[in-house]
Amino acid sequence: MEQGVFGLSAKATLGPVETARLATLAEDLGYRSWWCGDHVVLPSPRVPDSPMAPEDPMLDPLVHLSYVAAVTERIELATGIVILPQRNPLVLAKQAASLDVLSGGRLLLGVAGGYLEPELSALGVPLSERGSRTDEYIDAMRALWNDTAPVAFTGRHVSFRDVDANPRPVTPGGPRVVVGGHSPAAFRRAVARGHGWFGTGSSPDDLAGHLRGLAEAARRVERPAELGDLEINFMQVDPVEVNAAAAHRYAELGVTRLALYPLPLEDPDDVARFLERHATLTSG
């Protein structure tokens, strides 16, 4: 099991100096992946489902990861997640391919359907269409990354023909797609379209429940052979501190990448100490 770090594109850790310091520290400490989230806009005033206050700053994930790519050499660059239905899939495919090229194939593109109705509505996406758009947009992006030119795609929400988009990603088949979410639809999407799944919870017991959902999905939908085994990516929240016993249990459950969440620590020095404290959590 590998360790990653999540969330440092927001709040007190989003500045250029703090980003460069913490990203290089994480890489030097042996963290293997760097994850960031996505909200284009937040409801104002805050609604109960919103994870952040409207005044909380959060960088665009692809812009943030491009900066991290420039100050690091090895660490994987992961979105956890991009709210896919509110993004134009052709534009996102270009952004992802560009970052994949510039980072030497380090991008993990995590996507999900989103859940904040005010945000989706502000971006012109009906909540009822978030699932169908997410499925279709994954397929459309893969067509642009992989199909022989001229590329064509016909769907309910996006259609195009007689186009091409270069450079193609350096990662064969395009960036690895990680599907986030805990609903039956998200589990089915991860099995059918994702190289991996990304979830959150408060304990290994929470993860075990999600794994049962993924197993049920695997009985209902076919997994394409080219996707390989489903990678399990998990982040523990509330509590954010992960002890060695919990880490061992996550490894036993088959976690590929355990993303550690230093926030809500507000001081970058405290975040650095968190990373140092957890650096050897999964050693041995």
Secondary structure, 3 states (H helix, E strand, C coil): CEEEEECCCEHHHCCHHHHHHHHHHHHHHCCCEEEECCCCCCCCCCCCCCCCCCCCCECCHHHHHHHHHHHCCCCEEEECCEEHHHCCHHHHHHHHHHHHHHCCCCEEEEEECCCCHHHHHHCCCCHHHHHHHHHHHHHHHHHHHHCCCCEEEECCCCEEEEECCCCCCCCCCCCEEEEECCCHHHHHHHHHHCCEEEEEECCHHHHHHHHHHHHHHHHHCCCCHHHCCCEEEEEECCCCCCCHHHHHHHHHCCCCEEEECCCCCCCHHHHHHHHHHHCCCCCC
